[in-house]
Amino acid sequence: MKFKNVISPAFLFFTLSMLNAFGQGATVAPSRLFFSASPGSSETQVLRVTNSTSSKQAYTITFADFEPEGNKGKTRMMQHGESVHSLNNNITATPNFFELGPGETQEINIAVTLANVPEANQVKWGSVVVRLAKERQPGEEGNQMGFGIMETFQLVVYIFQTPPAVNLKRAEITGFAKQTNNKGEKGILMTVDNTGEAILNCASYIELTSYSTGTVERIGVKAFTMLPDSEREVFFALPDTLNAGSYSALGVVDFGSREEIEAAELELTVE
């Protein structure tokens, strides 16, 4: 197995798509917000909440922290201010409580404000929590938010803050091997480490080149976000239509650098 860095004259451009987050009672867009405020400055972005029900609804906006848990792409939610990377003292939402009629949309100004201190040059992250609220009826249970109000569900929007001075983007493929997953699918498992300082938006894929025919087949693309000092496993299932024979498998991770992508290669036999 060979690992190598690949310098690309025309780097692969990838932007993580901002999909609507769907839930009972509301839609929220975008699902992720990326800030780049400098120390001593403020940056504001707009979050849109739409009432997808047929009746008038009330909503509240709060914040929470999260941290990556393991290498499977899962996150562990935490109290606001609990994480060492928290935006606890830097983020506000205006308004943080509102009502919407059926089909109406509310724009929420999400602001990140940084003091002019050395700590402001650190990467931080967190989440906006959109909660649907209703009047609390006698005998009903729920998380109380105020007199006569209870929470019924929530949607989470992830927030990432990277100061302009933090520009070292680097990823490393630390594992690239044949594997069978827990569903019995045969494929290739790629392990990627974020070894830089910045948050990475990654696009990964595998190119299979047949030694006998020279044909090339691409598997992927899979997109994921990596926080600093985190690791991610990505599994690529081999297509059922893949002909038997020997292949060269090239795994590629585009992590947002303008000059460099990360790649690994192995020989693969399909029976």
N, C-alpha and C positions, 0 to 999 in steps of 0.2 A: 504494500500500500504506500502511495506517495502523497504527501501534502505539499502544496506550493501556493505562494501568493501569485496572483495574476495581475499585471498592470494593463489596464484597458485604456486605449486612446480615446475611445468613445464609451464612457461608463454607462451602465444600465440604469436608466432613470426610473425610479419607482416612487410612487406616492401612495401611502396607505389610505385607502378610500374611507371617507367619513360616512358611515352608514347610519341611517336612523335607528334608534333603539326603540323597540316596540314593547308595549306592556298594556295590561288591561287598564283603560282609562286615560291613556296619554301616549303620544309619540314625542320623542325628544331628538333633536338634531343640532349639531353633529354628536357622535358618540365619543369623540376625543377632541381635546383642545390642546394645542401646542403653543406655548408662550416663549418669548425670547427677550424678556425685559432685562435692562441693564441695572446695575446697582444705582440707587438714587432716582429711579424712574418708575413709571406705571404703564401697564399695557392692559387694554380692555378688549374682550371678544364677546360675541353675541351667541347665546344659547336660546334656541326656540322650542317652546313647549306648546303642543297642540292638544286640545281636548278632543279625544276620539270617541267620546260617548255621546249619547243622545240627550243628556241632561247637564245642567250647570254643575261645575265641580270646583273645589278649592284645592290649591297646591301650595306646598311649602318647599323651600330650598335650604338645604343644610350641606355640611361638608363632612368627609370621612377620609381617613388615610388607608393606604394599602401597601403591601410588600409582596414581591414574588415569592412563591412557595414551591421549592424544588425546581425541577427543570421541565415540567410538563406544560408550562404556560398558564398555570393556575395562580390566582392571587388570594392573599389572606386579608380580609377587611379588618380595619382597626379603628379605634376612636380617633377623632380629629385631634391632632397634636401628639399622638402616641408614637408615630414613626420619627426617626432621626432625620428623615428626608421630608418632613411635613411642611406644607404651605400654611400651617396653622395661623401664623401672624401676618400673612401676606396676601390673603385672598378674601374678597367680598362678593356678594351677589345682590343686585338691585333690579327689581324688588325681590324679596325673599318670601313673600306671601302674596297670592293673587287668586282671583276667581275667573273662570272662563266659561262662556256658554258653549253649546255644541259646535264643534268645528272651529272655534276661535283659537288664535295663536297669541302667545305672550312672548316678547323678546326679553331675555334676562341678560343684563350686563355683568359679565364675570370679569373682575379686575384683579390683577396681580400687581402689588405695590411693594417695592424693595427699598430698604434703607441703604444709604451709601456706606456700607460696612463690608469688610472682607468676606464675611459669611454669605453675602448676597451673590458671590461668584460660584456658589455651589449649586449643583443640579438638585431640583426638588420636584416632588410630585404629590398628587392626592386625587380626590374625586369630588364631584358635585352629586348630591343625592336629591332627586326630585321625588317628592312624596305626594300621593293623593290623600286628601283629608276629607272627612265628612263629620257631620254633627254626631256627637255621642249620645246614643239613646239609652234610657235606663236599662241596666242589665247587660249592656254590650261590653265586651272586653276588647282591649287593644292598648297600644302604646300611647299614653296620654300626652298631648302636645300643648294643651291649654284647656281652659274651661269649656267643656262641651265639645272638644275636638279629639278625634282619634285617627291614627294612621291606618291605611288599608293596604297599600303596596308601595314599592319604591323602584325607581330606575336610577342607574349609576352611570355617570359620564366621567371618564378619566381625564386628568389634567396633568400636563408635563411642562415644567419650566426649566429652560436651558439658557443661562446667560450667554451673551455673544462671545465672551472670553473663553468659554468652554467649547472648543472646536475639535478636540482630538477624537476622531471616530476610528475605531479599530475593532475588528472582529476576527476570531480565530476558530477554524474548524478543528476541534480536538478529538473528534471521533467520526469515523465514516466506515461502516461495516455492514455486511449482509446480516439480516435478522428476520425472524418471524414474530409478528406481534401477537397480542393476546386474543386476536380474532382469527388467528391461523393464517393471516396473509403474509406471503413472502415479500420482502422488500429490502430497502436500505435505510439504516438509521443514521442520521447526521446529528452530531452534537456541536453546538456553537457556543462560544464564550464571548461576552462583551469585555474586551480587555482595554477599552479606551475610557474616556471621561464623560462622553456624551450619551444621551439616549439614542438608540439606534432603531430606525424603521427598516426592517430587513425584508428582502424578497429572495427566496431560495428555490432552486429547482435542480433537476438532474438530467443530464444528456447521456443517453445510451447509444453508443456507436457499435454496430455489428462488425466483427472482424471479417466475417465471410462475405458480406454484401456492401459494407461501407455506409449503409443507411443510418441516419441519426433520428432518434425519437426522444422528445423532451417529456419529462414527467414533472408536474408542478404547474404553475408557480404557487408557493405557499408563502403567505405574508405573516409577519409577527413583529412585535415591538420588544426590544431588550433594554432593560435598565442597566446602569453601570454595575459591574461586578456580578452580573447574573449569567446563568447558563440555560440553554434551551435545547431540547431534543425535538427533532422533526423526523417523522417517519414517512417514507415514500413507498407506497405499495407498487409492486411490479404489475403491469397490465396483464390480464389473463390472455390477451391476444399476442403476447410476446413470443416469437418463435424460439425454439430451442437453439442453443449455440453459445458462442463466447462473445462477450461484450466488454467494451471499456466504458466504465461509468464515471462521469465527471460531475461532481457536486459543486454547485456555485451558490455563494451568498453575496448578494449586493447589499451593502450596509450603508449606502448613502455617500460614500467617498467619491470625489470627482475623478480621482486618479486610479483607484485600486478596488478590486473585488477579491474575495477569498474563494479559493477552490481546492478541492481534493479529488483524487483519482484512485480507482481500484479496478481490478479485473473481475469479471462476473461471468459465471457459467449458468445458463438456464437449461434445465433438463426437461 
